[in-house]
Amino acid sequence: MAAEGYYRSSGKTAGVVVTSGPGVQNLLNGVCGCWYDSIPAFFISGQVNTKEDLSNFKSEPRQTGFQEMPVAKMFEDVTKKSLHVPELSQLEGVLKELLTELKTPRYGPVLMDLPVNLQMTTIEDVSINLVTHSRRITPQYNISEYIYKSKRPVVIFGHGVKLAGAEKEAIEFIEKTKLPFLVSWGAFDICATDHPLRIGSPGVYGDRVANYAIQNADLVISIGSRLDSRQIGGSGPMFSPHSKKIMVDVDIEEINKMPEKDVKIDLGIVSDAKNFFDSVIVDGYINPNIKHLHGNPDYSYEVRISAWANKINEWECKYSEEKSREGDSAVYDYLDGFFNDLPNDCIVIPDQGGNLVWTMQSAKLKYGQKLFTNFGNSSMGFALPCAIGAAIGSGKKVYCIDGDGGFQMNIQELLTVKKYDLPIEIIILNNSGYGIIKQFQDSYFNSKYVATSKNDVFGDEVDFVKIAEAYGVKTLQDIPIPETQKIYPKLEFGNSLENMTPYIEFEKDMVVPVPPKKKLGWN
Amino acid sequence: MNTCDYIIETLYLNGIDTYFVITGGAIVPFINAIARNPKVKYYCFQHEQSAAMAAEGYYRASGKTAGVVVTSGPGVQNLLNGVCGCWYDSIPAFFISVSMNSQPQWQRRGITDLQVRLPV
């Protein structure tokens, strides 16, 4: 998890080196985090002496070497490549294969399983090689026609923009085309939150204005976002039903999956975000020959875009304040203050569950401030080790926003924070239990807070400040949040967050017809 | 009786009356079903790995098998070490996690059906 934070903060790949058996077993969660969020990391695990290796036996005992396990095989499904080094003659080939995978988009983790006796062998007459990969040569993509015909276009940027190092190009693209844009949570920090053309983040836990914009759009250009169901809702046909959709992704499988989720992609472009920005043609808005739709100047690009921007502003004014929070805004008030006081050039890392949603809903970033966590695997306990990696990778001040549930999971790493004297401040939004699951139990289990209430999970109060001090960490704040504090749905009024049906109550403000309602389950 | 009740009753008849749990989005129906069955007990842990290792201790101390119940993704990933402990030392333990694979089917059906279709 620290390797992920290190990459996210510095763009550099870390090596993670552990022993066999329990050592490598404990990697699984962090490896999965890298895998699902496309983070490059190089994992190296020790393995028993090749003489003890199970493969030497014709019989099939469970284990022959101490702390032995079939590592390479077990990690195959959650790494780009997971290889065992059976003998020295194969080492160079294995390294080349792993490094090629590591450096080729779509990124992800690789693992090398290295027997202990090979670690103690002398090698002579070898060359140390730089492994390169050739960048994909892409054709030009002309999307002018789509933009030229559109009245209500939106762009959505995803984490792929950051992974391709194309944040600058993304904003240049926006400023050139004046297209309103949304960001997924994975791309939340590609620019300041108050960029004039930024609408917000769509999704089940997203901003209502962003959801309105994408649902009413007639053109959606998605760049580097996998359009996960947390973003587009639980029902494909309900997602932005009247738009043409352009999807740019480095992984063709992410584009291929969309029709299987009942979302039609009109133009799929297999390219990383940087290649796309380098080779895209969008001259519809400046080409005088096609400037006027049907020769009518009222439909010029500028007129259309500004009418659309006004409509978005109208929604923004109407829905940006969350009225249903009134009287229950403690955590939102705290986080408003937190982001106001945040120094320039720092990193904020929320954990998962309630504290993540509250943080993402409240975040207001200035230029240079970073905000990220793991989104696809979303493991409780991620924030603290990620903060450690980010502090080591960047040398910047890191704010770790945790929950009382998640903080327990990697509480031992307080020692690492202290030992290396890392510039990490820990803020625990303490709502005495698993708040986000309690909200689910409110909706479907008559508020029976089994295994989520303070009494069930903790018994009594946990004094986190005292625990941190015992480790020598003095930068932990335990912020009491009422146990009853809710996570407010911004997507829809009256429905629980877990019900991913979008826009049920808002027909009156939609500019396009709403598809027939369906009764949906959670997720 | 729904699927979860059926599983819990079947495991109870076969000697499992104690569960070590950490709940999460995808396993709430099962853990709530454990809580409503008066014949079985559950204990909440702070990390899935601990719940799994506790199941080994429980068996070694009592000769009885524990159930360990966790959510999908990170929940079940955290089990690995404890599962391997049981595997290499021949300890019986019953692990229950949830697969998200059948989600596209149940997400169209609503929560009543979800409880019936929970895959374990």
Interface residues (C-beta under 8 A of the other chain):
Chain A: G21 P22 Q25 N26 L28 N29 C32 G33 R62 Q63 M69 G234 S235 K261 N377 S378 S379 M380 G381 Q408 M409 Y434 I436 I437 F440 Q441 Y444 F445 K448 V450 A451 T452 D456 V457 E498 M500 K518 K519 L520 G521 W522 N523
Chain B: V21 I22 T23 G24 G25 V28 P29 I31 N32 I34 A35 R36 Y42 C44 Q46 H47 Q49 G73 P74 Q77 N78 L80 N81 C84 G85 W87 Y88 Q103 P104 W106 Q107 R108 R109 G110 I111 D113 L114
